[in-house]
């Protein structure tokens, strides 16, 4: 599946795009691609990675082992192309998170939402329910 509203550069780092180009679509969980499209279609413009347009974000979708500068987390859902961190141009992250929590049936693929952050982390982990979690800083 290829997204309706995204180009691959919005979901992968420069290193992954340089190495795999359009073939990088194959790494993504189809549930992640489907729900990402629905989020953008419902809430409007949405930024995951924007490095290809001159922006600073490059590791908010897939975090590949070849991305040596990417945030670590060996078992992060970003490593498995099952998570994204996003901002929205026409809604606040708090509004989007609250809407998803109040209407989980509208985005049934989303099974993980991070709380207490100023971006929307969403993932499509294998779970029978939506989990709201907080990542604790490691010392």
N, C-alpha and C positions, 0 to 999 in steps of 0.2 A: 504494500500500500504506500502510495506517495500522498503527501498532504495537499489539500486544496489551497490552504492559506499560507503555507510556509515554504521557503526554499531551504535546501539542506544546510547552507551556511548559517542559518539561524539556530541550528540544533547541534552543530559540531564545532570543534575548535579549528583554527587555521591549519594545525598540523594534520588533523584527521582529514580535512578537506583536501589538502595538498597531496596526501598519500592515496586517498580513495575516491575523491571527487563525488560524483553522483552515486557511485556504488555504496557510499556510506549509508544510504537509506536502509540497506539490508540489516544493519545492526539494531534497528529500533523495534521495540515491541509494538505490534499493531494497535494495541489498546492505548499506548501512549500517544501515538500519532492521531488516532481517532479523537481522543479527548482533547488534545491540544487544538486541533481544528475546531472542535465544538466550543472550546473556551474562547478562542479568537472570534468565531462567528457570533457568539452570544454577547461577549463583553466589549468587542471592538479591538482596535490595535493593541498588540501585546508584544513585549520585548522579552526574548530569551537571550540569545546571543546577537550582538550587533556589530561585531568586529568587522564584518565585510562592508558595512556602511560607515566605517570610521569610528565606531563606538568602542567602549572599554570592555564590554562583556564577551567572554570567549569560552568560559567553562561552566555555563549554566544549563547545558543540556547534557549530552554524552561527555563523560570524563574518561577518556581512553587511557590505557597504560602508556601510550606514547606521549601523553600530555604530562610531562615531568613537572610543570609549574602548577598544575591543577590542584585544588584542595584534595587532601588525602582522604581516605576512607575506603578501605579495601572492599567493604561490603555495602557501600552506598548504592542506592538504586540508580544514581547517575552513572555508575560504572557499567551497569547492565542495560543502559539506554531505556530506562523505565521511569525517569524522573526529569523534571524541569523546574527551574527557578524563574519566575516571571514578574514583570511589572506591566501595568495596563495604562493606557493613555486616557481613557474615558471613565475609569473607575479606580477607586483606591484598592489597594491590596486587602485592606480590612473589609471593604464592601464585598469583594469577590469571595474571600474566605468565608465570611458570614453567610453569603448566599449559598455556597456549596454545602456548608454545614446544615443549613435550614432546608435544603432541597437536594439531598444526596441522590435521589432518583433521576435528576437531570444530568448528572455526571457520574453514572454508576461505576465507571472504570477507576475513578479516583478512590484509592484505598488508604492513602497517607497524605496528611496535611501537616506541615510544620507550623507550630504556633510561636508567637512572640518574636517574629522576624518581620522586617519591612519589605519582604518579597513574598510571592506565593510559591512555596515549594509544594509541588503535587507529585504523587507517584502512583504507579499502578501495580503495587506489590500484590502478591497472592494472599488475599485475606477475604474473609466473609463479611467484613464490616469496615467502615471508615475509621481510621485511627488518627487522632490528633496527638502529636508528639512534640517534644522539645529536645533539641540536640544539646547535650551538656558539653561544655568546653573541657577538653582534656588538659591535664597539667603536665 
